Amino acid sequence: MVKVASNVGAAQEAVSGFAELDTSGGGQQVTLSVSNVSCMQDGSTVANKLLSCISELASGVKGQASNVTALAAEIEDRDKQDASGWCEAR
């Protein structure tokens, strides 16, 4: 179970591994020098398309990870405002 917290430190810790993710290279493409076996050619095509999709997914996840810390900061500020409001109401 994932702990939900309006804490910037907890959010940064949760997404810290994504910051190190390198999505710039695109990975290593499969190339066949010579093959007349159609399933080998199809397999290389599928592998290259899959690599492209995984790279795009990883890039998207990395982008969303940065949003998590910004959202946590907003929620943390809102929680602080709510907490101070409780003291004033009494």
N, CA, C and O atoms as CSV, one atom per row, in Angstrom:
chain,resi,resn,atom,element,x,y,z
A,1,MET,N,N,0.831,-1.170,0.000
A,1,MET,CA,C,0.000,0.000,0.000
A,1,MET,C,C,0.882,1.242,0.000
A,1,MET,O,O,1.869,1.300,0.734
A,2,VAL,N,N,0.545,2.212,-0.796
A,2,VAL,CA,C,1.304,3.447,-0.909
A,2,VAL,C,C,0.794,4.441,0.122
A,2,VAL,O,O,-0.412,4.626,0.285
A,3,LYS,N,N,1.725,5.074,0.812
A,3,LYS,CA,C,1.372,6.090,1.798
A,3,LYS,C,C,1.081,7.401,1.067
A,3,LYS,O,O,1.882,7.861,0.254
A,4,VAL,N,N,-0.076,7.994,1.369
A,4,VAL,CA,C,-0.439,9.275,0.788
A,4,VAL,C,C,-0.144,10.350,1.822
A,4,VAL,O,O,-0.593,10.267,2.965
A,5,ALA,N,N,0.611,11.358,1.413
A,5,ALA,CA,C,0.974,12.416,2.342
A,5,ALA,C,C,1.103,13.732,1.597
A,5,ALA,O,O,1.538,13.767,0.446
A,6,SER,N,N,0.722,14.811,2.261
A,6,SER,CA,C,0.899,16.139,1.670
A,6,SER,C,C,2.220,16.690,2.167
A,6,SER,O,O,2.272,17.707,2.859
A,7,ASN,N,N,3.268,16.010,1.805
A,7,ASN,CA,C,4.598,16.333,2.285
A,7,ASN,C,C,5.531,16.346,1.084
A,7,ASN,O,O,5.666,15.335,0.396
A,8,VAL,N,N,6.167,17.463,0.827
A,8,VAL,CA,C,7.037,17.591,-0.339
A,8,VAL,C,C,8.202,16.605,-0.270
A,8,VAL,O,O,8.585,16.024,-1.285
A,9,GLY,N,N,8.761,16.417,0.914
A,9,GLY,CA,C,9.868,15.468,1.073
A,9,GLY,C,C,9.470,14.052,0.711
A,9,GLY,O,O,10.225,13.337,0.052
A,10,ALA,N,N,8.272,13.640,1.145
A,10,ALA,CA,C,7.780,12.291,0.819
A,10,ALA,C,C,7.545,12.157,-0.677
A,10,ALA,O,O,7.838,11.116,-1.263
A,11,ALA,N,N,7.018,13.207,-1.295
A,11,ALA,CA,C,6.774,13.171,-2.739
A,11,ALA,C,C,8.087,13.086,-3.509
A,11,ALA,O,O,8.201,12.322,-4.467
A,12,GLN,N,N,9.077,13.870,-3.089
A,12,GLN,CA,C,10.374,13.843,-3.767
A,12,GLN,C,C,11.034,12.476,-3.628
A,12,GLN,O,O,11.644,11.973,-4.572
A,13,GLU,N,N,10.908,11.882,-2.452
A,13,GLU,CA,C,11.479,10.551,-2.244
A,13,GLU,C,C,10.786,9.517,-3.126
A,13,GLU,O,O,11.431,8.618,-3.665
A,14,ALA,N,N,9.474,9.652,-3.270
A,14,ALA,CA,C,8.712,8.684,-4.064
A,14,ALA,C,C,9.077,8.715,-5.539
A,14,ALA,O,O,9.046,7.678,-6.201
A,15,VAL,N,N,9.420,9.881,-6.066
A,15,VAL,CA,C,9.696,10.003,-7.498
A,15,VAL,C,C,11.171,10.221,-7.823
A,15,VAL,O,O,11.517,10.470,-8.978
A,16,SER,N,N,12.033,10.133,-6.829
A,16,SER,CA,C,13.446,10.432,-7.046
A,16,SER,C,C,14.103,9.527,-8.093
A,16,SER,O,O,14.982,9.983,-8.824
A,17,GLY,N,N,13.709,8.296,-8.177
A,17,GLY,CA,C,14.304,7.383,-9.150
A,17,GLY,C,C,14.003,7.770,-10.583
A,17,GLY,O,O,14.792,7.477,-11.482
A,18,PHE,N,N,12.868,8.426,-10.813
A,18,PHE,CA,C,12.507,8.820,-12.170
A,18,PHE,C,C,13.373,9.966,-12.682
A,18,PHE,O,O,13.559,10.105,-13.891
A,19,ALA,N,N,13.900,10.782,-11.784
A,19,ALA,CA,C,14.737,11.904,-12.199
A,19,ALA,C,C,16.009,11.408,-12.884
A,19,ALA,O,O,16.553,12.091,-13.752
A,20,GLU,N,N,16.475,10.250,-12.505
A,20,GLU,CA,C,17.705,9.697,-13.070
A,20,GLU,C,C,17.466,8.914,-14.367
A,20,GLU,O,O,18.418,8.468,-15.008
A,21,LEU,N,N,16.221,8.752,-14.742
A,21,LEU,CA,C,15.865,7.981,-15.923
A,21,LEU,C,C,16.307,8.717,-17.188
A,21,LEU,O,O,15.923,9.866,-17.408
A,22,ASP,N,N,17.117,8.051,-18.020
A,22,ASP,CA,C,17.609,8.661,-19.257
A,22,ASP,C,C,16.736,8.204,-20.420
A,22,ASP,O,O,16.746,7.030,-20.792
A,23,THR,N,N,15.992,9.126,-20.980
A,23,THR,CA,C,15.111,8.795,-22.102
A,23,THR,C,C,15.585,9.432,-23.401
A,23,THR,O,O,14.882,9.387,-24.411
A,24,SER,N,N,16.759,10.016,-23.379
A,24,SER,CA,C,17.238,10.731,-24.564
A,24,SER,C,C,17.798,9.821,-25.652
A,24,SER,O,O,17.740,10.172,-26.831
A,25,GLY,N,N,18.336,8.664,-25.286
A,25,GLY,CA,C,19.013,7.809,-26.255
A,25,GLY,C,C,18.093,7.039,-27.171
A,25,GLY,O,O,18.460,6.757,-28.311
A,26,GLY,N,N,16.914,6.694,-26.710
A,26,GLY,CA,C,15.984,5.933,-27.537
A,26,GLY,C,C,16.275,4.445,-27.578
A,26,GLY,O,O,15.488,3.689,-28.149
A,27,GLY,N,N,17.364,4.003,-26.999
A,27,GLY,CA,C,17.665,2.582,-26.951
A,27,GLY,C,C,18.387,2.088,-28.184
A,27,GLY,O,O,18.672,2.846,-29.111
A,28,GLN,N,N,18.671,0.818,-28.173
A,28,GLN,CA,C,19.396,0.203,-29.287
A,28,GLN,C,C,18.417,-0.483,-30.223
A,28,GLN,O,O,17.660,-1.357,-29.800
A,29,GLN,N,N,18.428,-0.100,-31.471
A,29,GLN,CA,C,17.542,-0.677,-32.472
A,29,GLN,C,C,18.055,-2.045,-32.910
A,29,GLN,O,O,19.262,-2.290,-32.942
A,30,VAL,N,N,17.125,-2.928,-33.247
A,30,VAL,CA,C,17.464,-4.247,-33.764
A,30,VAL,C,C,17.666,-4.126,-35.271
A,30,VAL,O,O,16.823,-3.580,-35.982
A,31,THR,N,N,18.795,-4.642,-35.741
A,31,THR,CA,C,19.044,-4.651,-37.185
A,31,THR,C,C,19.434,-6.061,-37.615
A,31,THR,O,O,20.178,-6.758,-36.926
A,32,LEU,N,N,18.924,-6.450,-38.744
A,32,LEU,CA,C,19.280,-7.749,-39.327
A,32,LEU,C,C,20.088,-7.473,-40.591
A,32,LEU,O,O,19.629,-6.784,-41.502
A,33,SER,N,N,21.288,-8.020,-40.627
A,33,SER,CA,C,22.107,-7.787,-41.818
A,33,SER,C,C,21.503,-8.516,-43.019
A,33,SER,O,O,21.301,-7.925,-44.080
A,34,VAL,N,N,21.224,-9.784,-42.841
A,34,VAL,CA,C,20.603,-10.564,-43.916
A,34,VAL,C,C,19.752,-11.652,-43.275
A,34,VAL,O,O,20.221,-12.428,-42.443
A,35,SER,N,N,18.494,-11.686,-43.684
A,35,SER,CA,C,17.619,-12.758,-43.218
A,35,SER,C,C,16.460,-12.877,-44.191
A,35,SER,O,O,15.813,-11.892,-44.547
A,36,ASN,N,N,16.218,-14.101,-44.606
A,36,ASN,CA,C,15.073,-14.334,-45.471
A,36,ASN,C,C,13.943,-15.026,-44.693
A,36,ASN,O,O,12.944,-15.448,-45.276
A,37,VAL,N,N,14.117,-15.134,-43.380
A,37,VAL,CA,C,13.083,-15.716,-42.534
A,37,VAL,C,C,12.147,-14.583,-42.121
A,37,VAL,O,O,12.544,-13.663,-41.405
A,38,SER,N,N,10.902,-14.663,-42.583
A,38,SER,CA,C,9.975,-13.545,-42.370
A,38,SER,C,C,9.699,-13.282,-40.892
A,38,SER,O,O,9.509,-12.133,-40.495
A,39,CYS,N,N,9.674,-14.333,-40.076
A,39,CYS,CA,C,9.398,-14.100,-38.652
A,39,CYS,C,C,10.559,-13.368,-37.974
A,39,CYS,O,O,10.338,-12.646,-37.002
A,40,MET,N,N,11.782,-13.536,-38.460
A,40,MET,CA,C,12.913,-12.779,-37.917
A,40,MET,C,C,12.774,-11.302,-38.287
A,40,MET,O,O,13.029,-10.426,-37.461
A,41,GLN,N,N,12.376,-11.031,-39.509
A,41,GLN,CA,C,12.173,-9.651,-39.943
A,41,GLN,C,C,11.016,-9.019,-39.177
A,41,GLN,O,O,11.108,-7.873,-38.735
A,42,ASP,N,N,9.936,-9.764,-39.025
A,42,ASP,CA,C,8.784,-9.264,-38.264
A,42,ASP,C,C,9.164,-9.027,-36.804
A,42,ASP,O,O,8.745,-8.038,-36.202
A,43,GLY,N,N,9.951,-9.927,-36.244
A,43,GLY,CA,C,10.383,-9.792,-34.856
A,43,GLY,C,C,11.219,-8.544,-34.638
A,43,GLY,O,O,11.062,-7.863,-33.625
A,44,SER,N,N,12.111,-8.234,-35.581
A,44,SER,CA,C,12.927,-7.025,-35.441
A,44,SER,C,C,12.062,-5.776,-35.562
A,44,SER,O,O,12.298,-4.791,-34.862
A,45,THR,N,N,11.070,-5.805,-36.435
A,45,THR,CA,C,10.156,-4.663,-36.583
A,45,THR,C,C,9.358,-4.445,-35.302
A,45,THR,O,O,9.224,-3.315,-34.832
A,46,VAL,N,N,8.828,-5.529,-34.741
A,46,VAL,CA,C,8.050,-5.437,-33.498
A,46,VAL,C,C,8.927,-4.939,-32.356
A,46,VAL,O,O,8.507,-4.082,-31.579
A,47,ALA,N,N,10.145,-5.472,-32.252
A,47,ALA,CA,C,11.051,-5.058,-31.178
A,47,ALA,C,C,11.380,-3.568,-31.270
A,47,ALA,O,O,11.421,-2.877,-30.253
A,48,ASN,N,N,11.609,-3.082,-32.469
A,48,ASN,CA,C,11.925,-1.663,-32.645
A,48,ASN,C,C,10.724,-0.770,-32.322
A,48,ASN,O,O,10.888,0.297,-31.731
A,49,LYS,N,N,9.522,-1.201,-32.704
A,49,LYS,CA,C,8.318,-0.430,-32.368
A,49,LYS,C,C,8.072,-0.449,-30.864
A,49,LYS,O,O,7.697,0.566,-30.277
A,50,LEU,N,N,8.285,-1.602,-30.247
A,50,LEU,CA,C,8.097,-1.724,-28.797
A,50,LEU,C,C,9.094,-0.841,-28.053
A,50,LEU,O,O,8.736,-0.190,-27.071
A,51,LEU,N,N,10.320,-0.817,-28.508
A,51,LEU,CA,C,11.347,0.030,-27.900
A,51,LEU,C,C,10.945,1.496,-27.964
A,51,LEU,O,O,11.115,2.238,-26.997
A,52,SER,N,N,10.415,1.902,-29.097
A,52,SER,CA,C,9.961,3.280,-29.264
A,52,SER,C,C,8.811,3.597,-28.303
A,52,SER,O,O,8.782,4.670,-27.700
A,53,CYS,N,N,7.875,2.674,-28.163
A,53,CYS,CA,C,6.741,2.876,-27.259
A,53,CYS,C,C,7.189,2.930,-25.798
A,53,CYS,O,O,6.693,3.754,-25.029
A,54,ILE,N,N,8.108,2.072,-25.420
A,54,ILE,CA,C,8.608,2.061,-24.041
A,54,ILE,C,C,9.363,3.356,-23.747
A,54,ILE,O,O,9.235,3.918,-22.660
A,55,SER,N,N,10.134,3.818,-24.699
A,55,SER,CA,C,10.858,5.077,-24.522
A,55,SER,C,C,9.891,6.238,-24.342
A,55,SER,O,O,10.111,7.109,-23.500
A,56,GLU,N,N,8.826,6.254,-25.128
A,56,GLU,CA,C,7.807,7.305,-25.014
A,56,GLU,C,C,7.094,7.229,-23.668
A,56,GLU,O,O,6.835,8.257,-23.042
A,57,LEU,N,N,6.776,6.014,-23.221
A,57,LEU,CA,C,6.134,5.823,-21.918
A,57,LEU,C,C,7.045,6.309,-20.792
A,57,LEU,O,O,6.598,7.018,-19.891
A,58,ALA,N,N,8.315,5.927,-20.846
A,58,ALA,CA,C,9.266,6.332,-19.805
A,58,ALA,C,C,9.416,7.845,-19.763
A,58,ALA,O,O,9.519,8.428,-18.684
A,59,SER,N,N,9.428,8.476,-20.911
A,59,SER,CA,C,9.524,9.928,-20.979
A,59,SER,C,C,8.288,10.578,-20.357
A,59,SER,O,O,8.402,11.570,-19.638
A,60,GLY,N,N,7.111,10.020,-20.633
A,60,GLY,CA,C,5.876,10.537,-20.050
A,60,GLY,C,C,5.828,10.372,-18.542
A,60,GLY,O,O,5.394,11.275,-17.827
A,61,VAL,N,N,6.273,9.219,-18.058
A,61,VAL,CA,C,6.308,8.973,-16.616
A,61,VAL,C,C,7.270,9.939,-15.940
A,61,VAL,O,O,6.976,10.468,-14.868
A,62,LYS,N,N,8.409,10.167,-16.562
A,62,LYS,CA,C,9.389,11.102,-16.008
A,62,LYS,C,C,8.794,12.510,-15.929
A,62,LYS,O,O,8.997,13.220,-14.944
A,63,GLY,N,N,8.069,12.901,-16.954
A,63,GLY,CA,C,7.427,14.211,-16.954
A,63,GLY,C,C,6.373,14.333,-15.868
A,63,GLY,O,O,6.275,15.374,-15.218
A,64,GLN,N,N,5.585,13.290,-15.661
A,64,GLN,CA,C,4.552,13.325,-14.627
A,64,GLN,C,C,5.160,13.297,-13.231
A,64,GLN,O,O,4.578,13.843,-12.294
A,65,ALA,N,N,6.311,12.676,-13.083
A,65,ALA,CA,C,6.965,12.617,-11.770
A,65,ALA,C,C,7.284,14.012,-11.258
A,65,ALA,O,O,7.187,14.270,-10.058
A,66,SER,N,N,7.660,14.907,-12.149
A,66,SER,CA,C,7.944,16.273,-11.712
A,66,SER,C,C,6.674,16.981,-11.257
A,66,SER,O,O,6.730,17.872,-10.410
A,67,ASN,N,N,5.542,16.595,-11.810
A,67,ASN,CA,C,4.271,17.190,-11.386
A,67,ASN,C,C,3.878,16.756,-9.976
A,67,ASN,O,O,3.176,17.484,-9.275
A,68,VAL,N,N,4.325,15.580,-9.560
A,68,VAL,CA,C,3.973,15.053,-8.244
A,68,VAL,C,C,4.510,15.961,-7.143
A,68,VAL,O,O,3.800,16.257,-6.181
A,69,THR,N,N,5.741,16.397,-7.276
A,69,THR,CA,C,6.318,17.258,-6.233
A,69,THR,C,C,5.633,18.621,-6.204
A,69,THR,O,O,5.430,19.191,-5.131
A,70,ALA,N,N,5.276,19.146,-7.373
A,70,ALA,CA,C,4.562,20.432,-7.417
A,70,ALA,C,C,3.185,20.302,-6.780
A,70,ALA,O,O,2.760,21.186,-6.036
A,71,LEU,N,N,2.497,19.221,-7.062
A,71,LEU,CA,C,1.181,18.977,-6.470
A,71,LEU,C,C,1.290,18.806,-4.960
A,71,LEU,O,O,0.461,19.323,-4.212
A,72,ALA,N,N,2.305,18.086,-4.514
A,72,ALA,CA,C,2.501,17.889,-3.073
A,72,ALA,C,C,2.740,19.224,-2.374
A,72,ALA,O,O,2.259,19.433,-1.261
A,73,ALA,N,N,3.474,20.121,-3.012
A,73,ALA,CA,C,3.726,21.437,-2.425
A,73,ALA,C,C,2.428,22.229,-2.294
A,73,ALA,O,O,2.198,22.890,-1.281
A,74,GLU,N,N,1.582,22.162,-3.319
A,74,GLU,CA,C,0.296,22.853,-3.260
A,74,GLU,C,C,-0.592,22.281,-2.159
A,74,GLU,O,O,-1.221,23.029,-1.411
A,75,ILE,N,N,-0.640,20.964,-2.064
A,75,ILE,CA,C,-1.469,20.322,-1.042
A,75,ILE,C,C,-0.922,20.616,0.348
A,75,ILE,O,O,-1.688,20.848,1.284
A,76,GLU,N,N,0.403,20.606,0.485
A,76,GLU,CA,C,1.010,20.904,1.775
A,76,GLU,C,C,0.653,22.329,2.216
A,76,GLU,O,O,0.324,22.549,3.382
A,77,ASP,N,N,0.716,23.287,1.300
A,77,ASP,CA,C,0.336,24.670,1.629
A,77,ASP,C,C,-1.137,24.752,2.023
A,77,ASP,O,O,-1.494,25.435,2.982
A,78,ARG,N,N,-1.974,24.059,1.284
A,78,ARG,CA,C,-3.414,24.063,1.600
A,78,ARG,C,C,-3.668,23.435,2.967
A,78,ARG,O,O,-4.496,23.927,3.734
A,79,ASP,N,N,-2.962,22.358,3.270
A,79,ASP,CA,C,-3.117,21.714,4.574
A,79,ASP,C,C,-2.676,22.640,5.705
A,79,ASP,O,O,-3.301,22.674,6.765
A,80,LYS,N,N,-1.595,23.391,5.475
A,80,LYS,CA,C,-1.129,24.341,6.494
A,80,LYS,C,C,-2.171,25.438,6.726
A,80,LYS,O,O,-2.416,25.846,7.861
A,81,GLN,N,N,-2.780,25.910,5.632
A,81,GLN,CA,C,-3.825,26.924,5.762
A,81,GLN,C,C,-5.029,26.365,6.507
A,81,GLN,O,O,-5.608,27.040,7.358
A,82,ASP,N,N,-5.405,25.134,6.187
A,82,ASP,CA,C,-6.531,24.495,6.882
A,82,ASP,C,C,-6.221,24.328,8.364
A,82,ASP,O,O,-7.084,24.563,9.211
A,83,ALA,N,N,-5.008,23.928,8.676
A,83,ALA,CA,C,-4.620,23.716,10.072
A,83,ALA,C,C,-4.642,25.027,10.846
A,83,ALA,O,O,-5.061,25.054,12.003
A,84,SER,N,N,-4.198,26.108,10.225
A,84,SER,CA,C,-4.212,27.390,10.928
A,84,SER,C,C,-5.643,27.879,11.113
A,84,SER,O,O,-5.935,28.579,12.083
A,85,GLY,N,N,-6.530,27.524,10.207
A,85,GLY,CA,C,-7.934,27.900,10.330
A,85,GLY,C,C,-8.614,27.248,11.513
A,85,GLY,O,O,-9.517,27.831,12.113
A,86,TRP,N,N,-8.185,26.036,11.854
A,86,TRP,CA,C,-8.766,25.344,13.021
A,86,TRP,C,C,-8.452,26.102,14.310
A,86,TRP,O,O,-9.294,26.186,15.205
A,87,CYS,N,N,-7.277,26.637,14.402
A,87,CYS,CA,C,-6.892,27.369,15.621
A,87,CYS,C,C,-7.704,28.654,15.758
A,87,CYS,O,O,-8.059,29.047,16.869
A,88,GLU,N,N,-7.999,29.309,14.638
A,88,GLU,CA,C,-8.752,30.551,14.680
A,88,GLU,C,C,-10.221,30.333,15.006
A,88,GLU,O,O,-10.859,31.208,15.591
A,89,ALA,N,N,-10.763,29.187,14.639
A,89,ALA,CA,C,-12.177,28.929,14.838
A,89,ALA,C,C,-12.508,28.716,16.310
A,89,ALA,O,O,-13.658,28.882,16.716
A,90,ARG,N,N,-11.548,28.362,17.084
A,90,ARG,CA,C,-11.815,28.060,18.495
A,90,ARG,C,C,-11.875,29.279,19.262
A,90,ARG,O,O,-12.091,29.237,20.473
